[in-house]
Amino acid sequence: MPQDHGPQPVTIIVNTRPHPWEAKEITFEQVVDLAFPGQPLTEQDTYTVRYSRGHDGHGSGSLTAGHSVRVKKGMVFDVYRTSRS
């Protein structure tokens, strides 16, 4: 009998770069961290996250802070950062 080793990673695209992802969902904060690794979220920066190629009914849209979306193989995320001066 085959053993279940948990979710298999899928490849998602964040700002044109492929990333393996094992969880069923991804949060706004996780997407921003993949787009800008090691750069903490600050009050001077505003991030916009848009996605496409998602699941039926949620194929494209925006992701906001504190929210998550189900991931799918080949799902594309575009993350934009705007800094206030």
N, CA, C and O atoms as a GROMACS GRO file, in nm:
protein
  340
    1MET      N    1   0.084  -0.117   0.000
    1MET     CA    2   0.000   0.000   0.000
    1MET      C    3   0.089   0.125   0.000
    1MET      O    4   0.181   0.134   0.082
    2PRO      N    5   0.064   0.221  -0.091
    2PRO     CA    6   0.149   0.340  -0.096
    2PRO      C    7   0.128   0.428   0.027
    2PRO      O    8   0.017   0.439   0.080
    3GLN      N    9   0.237   0.489   0.072
    3GLN     CA   10   0.228   0.578   0.187
    3GLN      C   11   0.208   0.720   0.140
    3GLN      O   12   0.262   0.761   0.037
    4ASP      N   13   0.129   0.796   0.216
    4ASP     CA   14   0.107   0.936   0.186
    4ASP      C   15   0.217   1.017   0.252
    4ASP      O   16   0.228   1.018   0.375
    5HIS      N   17   0.297   1.084   0.174
    5HIS     CA   18   0.407   1.164   0.226
    5HIS      C   19   0.370   1.312   0.232
    5HIS      O   20   0.459   1.397   0.233
    6GLY      N   21   0.242   1.344   0.236
    6GLY     CA   22   0.199   1.483   0.241
    6GLY      C   23   0.187   1.541   0.102
    6GLY      O   24   0.205   1.472   0.002
    7PRO      N   25   0.158   1.670   0.097
    7PRO     CA   26   0.140   1.734  -0.034
    7PRO      C   27   0.268   1.733  -0.116
    7PRO      O   28   0.378   1.755  -0.064
    8GLN      N   29   0.254   1.709  -0.242
    8GLN     CA   30   0.368   1.714  -0.333
    8GLN      C   31   0.390   1.860  -0.374
    8GLN      O   32   0.293   1.931  -0.399
    9PRO      N   33   0.515   1.905  -0.382
    9PRO     CA   34   0.537   2.045  -0.420
    9PRO      C   35   0.491   2.071  -0.563
    9PRO      O   36   0.502   1.986  -0.651
   10VAL      N   37   0.440   2.191  -0.582
   10VAL     CA   38   0.406   2.239  -0.716
   10VAL      C   39   0.494   2.359  -0.742
   10VAL      O   40   0.547   2.420  -0.649
   11THR      N   41   0.511   2.393  -0.867
   11THR     CA   42   0.590   2.511  -0.901
   11THR      C   43   0.496   2.628  -0.925
   11THR      O   44   0.406   2.621  -1.008
   12ILE      N   45   0.520   2.737  -0.851
   12ILE     CA   46   0.448   2.862  -0.874
   12ILE      C   47   0.548   2.963  -0.926
   12ILE      O   48   0.669   2.949  -0.906
   13ILE      N   49   0.499   3.065  -0.993
   13ILE     CA   50   0.584   3.168  -1.051
   13ILE      C   51   0.559   3.298  -0.976
   13ILE      O   52   0.446   3.345  -0.968
   14VAL      N   53   0.666   3.356  -0.919
   14VAL     CA   54   0.656   3.483  -0.847
   14VAL      C   55   0.753   3.580  -0.913
   14VAL      O   56   0.874   3.560  -0.912
   15ASN      N   57   0.697   3.686  -0.970
   15ASN     CA   58   0.779   3.786  -1.042
   15ASN      C   59   0.872   3.718  -1.143
   15ASN      O   60   0.992   3.746  -1.146
   16THR      N   61   0.818   3.631  -1.222
   16THR     CA   62   0.883   3.556  -1.332
   16THR      C   63   0.979   3.447  -1.286
   16THR      O   64   1.041   3.381  -1.370
   17ARG      N   65   0.994   3.426  -1.154
   17ARG     CA   66   1.086   3.323  -1.104
   17ARG      C   67   1.008   3.203  -1.050
   17ARG      O   68   0.914   3.221  -0.973
   18PRO      N   69   1.048   3.082  -1.088
   18PRO     CA   70   0.980   2.962  -1.036
   18PRO      C   71   1.019   2.935  -0.892
   18PRO      O   72   1.135   2.952  -0.853
   19HIS      N   73   0.921   2.891  -0.813
   19HIS     CA   74   0.944   2.854  -0.673
   19HIS      C   75   0.865   2.727  -0.643
   19HIS      O   76   0.747   2.719  -0.678
   20PRO      N   77   0.927   2.627  -0.580
   20PRO     CA   78   0.849   2.510  -0.536
   20PRO      C   79   0.765   2.549  -0.415
   20PRO      O   80   0.811   2.624  -0.329
   21TRP      N   81   0.642   2.498  -0.408
   21TRP     CA   82   0.554   2.528  -0.295
   21TRP      C   83   0.480   2.401  -0.255
   21TRP      O   84   0.417   2.337  -0.339
   22GLU      N   85   0.487   2.365  -0.126
   22GLU     CA   86   0.427   2.240  -0.080
   22GLU      C   87   0.290   2.257  -0.016
   22GLU      O   88   0.210   2.164  -0.018
   23ALA      N   89   0.262   2.372   0.040
   23ALA     CA   90   0.134   2.393   0.110
   23ALA      C   91   0.021   2.410   0.010
   23ALA      O   92   0.043   2.445  -0.106
   24LYS      N   93  -0.102   2.386   0.056
   24LYS     CA   94  -0.219   2.401  -0.031
   24LYS      C   95  -0.254   2.547  -0.055
   24LYS      O   96  -0.317   2.581  -0.155
   25GLU      N   97  -0.212   2.635   0.038
   25GLU     CA   98  -0.242   2.778   0.027
   25GLU      C   99  -0.114   2.858   0.046
   25GLU      O  100  -0.014   2.807   0.097
   26ILE      N  101  -0.119   2.983   0.003
   26ILE     CA  102  -0.008   3.075   0.026
   26ILE      C  103  -0.067   3.208   0.070
   26ILE      O  104  -0.170   3.252   0.018
   27THR      N  105  -0.001   3.272   0.167
   27THR     CA  106  -0.050   3.399   0.219
   27THR      C  107   0.014   3.516   0.144
   27THR      O  108   0.115   3.501   0.075
   28PHE      N  109  -0.047   3.630   0.158
   28PHE     CA  110   0.007   3.754   0.103
   28PHE      C  111   0.151   3.773   0.148
   28PHE      O  112   0.239   3.803   0.067
   29GLU      N  113   0.175   3.755   0.279
   29GLU     CA  114   0.308   3.778   0.334
   29GLU      C  115   0.410   3.679   0.278
   29GLU      O  116   0.525   3.715   0.255
   30GLN      N  117   0.369   3.554   0.255
   30GLN     CA  118   0.460   3.454   0.198
   30GLN      C  119   0.496   3.488   0.054
   30GLN      O  120   0.610   3.470   0.013
   31VAL      N  121   0.398   3.536  -0.023
   31VAL     CA  122   0.425   3.574  -0.162
   31VAL      C  123   0.522   3.692  -0.165
   31VAL      O  124   0.617   3.692  -0.244
   32VAL      N  125   0.500   3.792  -0.079
   32VAL     CA  126   0.590   3.908  -0.074
   32VAL      C  127   0.731   3.863  -0.036
   32VAL      O  128   0.828   3.914  -0.092
   33ASP      N  129   0.743   3.769   0.058
   33ASP     CA  130   0.874   3.720   0.099
   33ASP      C  131   0.945   3.646  -0.015
   33ASP      O  132   1.067   3.657  -0.029
   34LEU      N  133   0.870   3.573  -0.096
   34LEU     CA  134   0.931   3.507  -0.213
   34LEU      C  135   0.976   3.610  -0.317
   34LEU      O  136   1.078   3.592  -0.382
   35ALA      N  137   0.899   3.717  -0.332
   35ALA     CA  138   0.932   3.820  -0.430
   35ALA      C  139   1.052   3.905  -0.386
   35ALA      O  140   1.136   3.943  -0.467
   36PHE      N  141   1.057   3.934  -0.256
   36PHE     CA  142   1.163   4.019  -0.200
   36PHE      C  143   1.222   3.951  -0.077
   36PHE      O  144   1.198   3.994   0.036
   37PRO      N  145   1.300   3.843  -0.098
   37PRO     CA  146   1.350   3.766   0.016
   37PRO      C  147   1.442   3.847   0.108
   37PRO      O  148   1.528   3.923   0.062
   38GLY      N  149   1.420   3.830   0.239
   38GLY     CA  150   1.505   3.896   0.337
   38GLY      C  151   1.477   4.043   0.358
   38GLY      O  152   1.546   4.108   0.436
   39GLN      N  153   1.377   4.097   0.290
   39GLN     CA  154   1.344   4.238   0.306
   39GLN      C  155   1.216   4.249   0.390
   39GLN      O  156   1.108   4.214   0.342
   40PRO      N  157   1.228   4.298   0.512
   40PRO     CA  158   1.111   4.304   0.600
   40PRO      C  159   1.007   4.404   0.549
   40PRO      O  160   1.040   4.504   0.485
   41LEU      N  161   0.881   4.375   0.579
   41LEU     CA  162   0.773   4.467   0.544
   41LEU      C  163   0.786   4.590   0.634
   41LEU      O  164   0.800   4.577   0.755
   42THR      N  165   0.781   4.709   0.574
   42THR     CA  166   0.791   4.833   0.652
   42THR      C  167   0.670   4.921   0.623
   42THR      O  168   0.597   4.899   0.527
   43GLU      N  169   0.652   5.020   0.708
   43GLU     CA  170   0.540   5.113   0.690
   43GLU      C  171   0.558   5.202   0.568
   43GLU      O  172   0.461   5.255   0.515
   44GLN      N  173   0.683   5.219   0.522
   44GLN     CA  174   0.710   5.303   0.406
   44GLN      C  175   0.680   5.231   0.274
   44GLN      O  176   0.667   5.296   0.170
   45ASP      N  177   0.668   5.100   0.279
   45ASP     CA  178   0.646   5.023   0.157
   45ASP      C  179   0.502   4.972   0.150
   45ASP      O  180   0.445   4.927   0.249
   46THR      N  181   0.446   4.981   0.031
   46THR     CA  182   0.314   4.925   0.003
   46THR      C  183   0.332   4.818  -0.103
   46THR      O  184   0.399   4.841  -0.204
   47TYR      N  185   0.272   4.702  -0.081
   47TYR     CA  186   0.284   4.591  -0.175
   47TYR      C  187   0.149   4.561  -0.237
   47TYR      O  188   0.046   4.562  -0.170
   48THR      N  189   0.151   4.535  -0.367
   48THR     CA  190   0.033   4.491  -0.439
   48THR      C  191   0.064   4.352  -0.494
   48THR      O  192   0.166   4.333  -0.561
   49VAL      N  193  -0.023   4.255  -0.467
   49VAL     CA  194  -0.004   4.118  -0.516
   49VAL      C  195  -0.123   4.083  -0.605
   49VAL      O  196  -0.238   4.088  -0.562
   50ARG      N  197  -0.093   4.049  -0.728
   50ARG     CA  198  -0.195   4.002  -0.822
   50ARG      C  199  -0.156   3.861  -0.865
   50ARG      O  200  -0.038   3.829  -0.877
   51TYR      N  201  -0.258   3.779  -0.888
   51TYR     CA  202  -0.230   3.642  -0.932
   51TYR      C  203  -0.318   3.605  -1.049
   51TYR      O  204  -0.423   3.664  -1.072
   52SER      N  205  -0.272   3.504  -1.124
   52SER     CA  206  -0.348   3.451  -1.237
   52SER      C  207  -0.319   3.301  -1.248
   52SER      O  208  -0.229   3.249  -1.182
   53ARG      N  209  -0.397   3.234  -1.330
   53ARG     CA  210  -0.388   3.089  -1.350
   53ARG      C  211  -0.419   3.010  -1.223
   53ARG      O  212  -0.359   2.905  -1.198
   54GLY      N  213  -0.512   3.061  -1.143
   54GLY     CA  214  -0.552   2.994  -1.020
   54GLY      C  215  -0.662   2.894  -1.045
   54GLY      O  216  -0.691   2.858  -1.159
   55HIS      N  217  -0.723   2.849  -0.937
   55HIS     CA  218  -0.831   2.751  -0.945
   55HIS      C  219  -0.958   2.812  -1.004
   55HIS      O  220  -0.976   2.933  -1.004
   56ASP      N  221  -1.045   2.724  -1.055
   56ASP     CA  222  -1.172   2.767  -1.114
   56ASP      C  223  -1.246   2.859  -1.018
   56ASP      O  224  -1.253   2.834  -0.898
   57GLY      N  225  -1.300   2.967  -1.074
   57GLY     CA  226  -1.373   3.062  -0.993
   57GLY      C  227  -1.284   3.164  -0.926
   57GLY      O  228  -1.329   3.272  -0.887
   58HIS      N  229  -1.156   3.131  -0.912
   58HIS     CA  230  -1.059   3.223  -0.852
   58HIS      C  231  -0.935   3.226  -0.940
   58HIS      O  232  -0.822   3.229  -0.891
   59GLY      N  233  -0.957   3.225  -1.070
   59GLY     CA  234  -0.847   3.217  -1.165
   59GLY      C  235  -0.753   3.334  -1.161
   59GLY      O  236  -0.633   3.318  -1.186
   60SER      N  237  -0.804   3.452  -1.130
   60SER     CA  238  -0.719   3.569  -1.119
   60SER      C  239  -0.779   3.664  -1.017
   60SER      O  240  -0.899   3.661  -0.990
   61GLY      N  241  -0.693   3.747  -0.961
   61GLY     CA  242  -0.741   3.843  -0.862
   61GLY      C  243  -0.626   3.905  -0.788
   61GLY      O  244  -0.510   3.894  -0.827
   62SER      N  245  -0.661   3.971  -0.679
   62SER     CA  246  -0.562   4.037  -0.593
   62SER      C  247  -0.560   3.968  -0.458
   62SER      O  248  -0.661   3.914  -0.412
   63LEU      N  249  -0.445   3.971  -0.396
   63LEU     CA  250  -0.428   3.914  -0.263
   63LEU      C  251  -0.389   4.029  -0.171
   63LEU      O  252  -0.300   4.107  -0.203
   64THR      N  253  -0.455   4.040  -0.056
   64THR     CA  254  -0.429   4.149   0.037
   64THR      C  255  -0.371   4.096   0.167
   64THR      O  256  -0.382   3.977   0.197
   65ALA      N  257  -0.310   4.185   0.243
   65ALA     CA  258  -0.246   4.149   0.370
   65ALA      C  259  -0.342   4.073   0.459
   65ALA      O  260  -0.458   4.110   0.475
   66GLY      N  261  -0.291   3.964   0.519
   66GLY     CA  262  -0.370   3.884   0.610
   66GLY      C  263  -0.457   3.779   0.543
   66GLY      O  264  -0.527   3.705   0.612
   67HIS      N  265  -0.453   3.770   0.411
   67HIS     CA  266  -0.535   3.673   0.338
   67HIS      C  267  -0.447   3.572   0.265
   67HIS      O  268  -0.326   3.590   0.251
   68SER      N  269  -0.512   3.465   0.218
   68SER     CA  270  -0.440   3.360   0.146
   68SER      C  271  -0.525   3.313   0.028
   68SER      O  272  -0.643   3.346   0.016
   69VAL      N  273  -0.462   3.235  -0.059
   69VAL     CA  274  -0.530   3.179  -0.176
   69VAL      C  275  -0.477   3.037  -0.197
   69VAL      O  276  -0.361   3.008  -0.168
   70ARG      N  277  -0.564   2.948  -0.248
   70ARG     CA  278  -0.520   2.811  -0.282
   70ARG      C  279  -0.424   2.818  -0.400
   70ARG      O  280  -0.447   2.893  -0.495
   71VAL      N  281  -0.319   2.739  -0.394
   71VAL     CA  282  -0.222   2.738  -0.503
   71VAL      C  283  -0.249   2.624  -0.599
   71VAL      O  284  -0.313   2.524  -0.566
   72LYS      N  285  -0.198   2.641  -0.717
   72LYS     CA  286  -0.213   2.543  -0.824
   72LYS      C  287  -0.085   2.545  -0.906
   72LYS      O  288  -0.022   2.650  -0.920
   73LYS      N  289  -0.046   2.432  -0.959
   73LYS     CA  290   0.074   2.423  -1.042
   73LYS      C  291   0.068   2.527  -1.154
   73LYS      O  292  -0.032   2.536  -1.225
   74GLY      N  293   0.176   2.604  -1.168
   74GLY     CA  294   0.184   2.703  -1.273
   74GLY      C  295   0.116   2.836  -1.241
   74GLY      O  296   0.111   2.925  -1.327
   75MET      N  297   0.066   2.851  -1.120
   75MET     CA  298   0.001   2.976  -1.080
   75MET      C  299   0.104   3.088  -1.082
   75MET      O  300   0.219   3.068  -1.043
   76VAL      N  301   0.062   3.205  -1.127
   76VAL     CA  302   0.153   3.318  -1.144
   76VAL      C  303   0.116   3.430  -1.047
   76VAL      O  304   0.000   3.468  -1.036
   77PHE      N  305   0.218   3.482  -0.978
   77PHE     CA  306   0.200   3.595  -0.887
   77PHE      C  307   0.290   3.710  -0.933
   77PHE      O  308   0.408   3.690  -0.961
   78ASP      N  309   0.232   3.828  -0.939
   78ASP     CA  310   0.309   3.950  -0.969
   78ASP      C  311   0.301   4.039  -0.847
   78ASP      O  312   0.192   4.075  -0.802
   79VAL      N  313   0.419   4.074  -0.793
   79VAL     CA  314   0.426   4.155  -0.670
   79VAL      C  315   0.493   4.287  -0.704
   79VAL      O  316   0.602   4.291  -0.762
   80TYR      N  317   0.424   4.395  -0.667
   80TYR     CA  318   0.475   4.531  -0.692
   80TYR      C  319   0.496   4.601  -0.559
   80TYR      O  320   0.411   4.594  -0.471
   81ARG      N  321   0.611   4.668  -0.545
   81ARG     CA  322   0.641   4.742  -0.423
   81ARG      C  323   0.647   4.891  -0.457
   81ARG      O  324   0.711   4.932  -0.553
   82THR      N  325   0.578   4.970  -0.375
   82THR     CA  326   0.582   5.115  -0.388
   82THR      C  327   0.630   5.171  -0.255
   82THR      O  328   0.576   5.137  -0.150
   83SER      N  329   0.731   5.258  -0.260
   83SER     CA  330   0.784   5.318  -0.136
   83SER      C  331   0.740   5.463  -0.126
   83SER      O  332   0.746   5.539  -0.223
   84ARG      N  333   0.695   5.499  -0.005
   84ARG     CA  334   0.662   5.639   0.021
   84ARG      C  335   0.789   5.712   0.058
   84ARG      O  336   0.876   5.658   0.127
   85SER      N  337   0.799   5.836   0.012
   85SER     CA  338   0.919   5.912   0.048
   85SER      C  339   0.886   6.025   0.142
   85SER      O  340   0.975   6.100   0.183
   0.00000   0.00000   0.00000
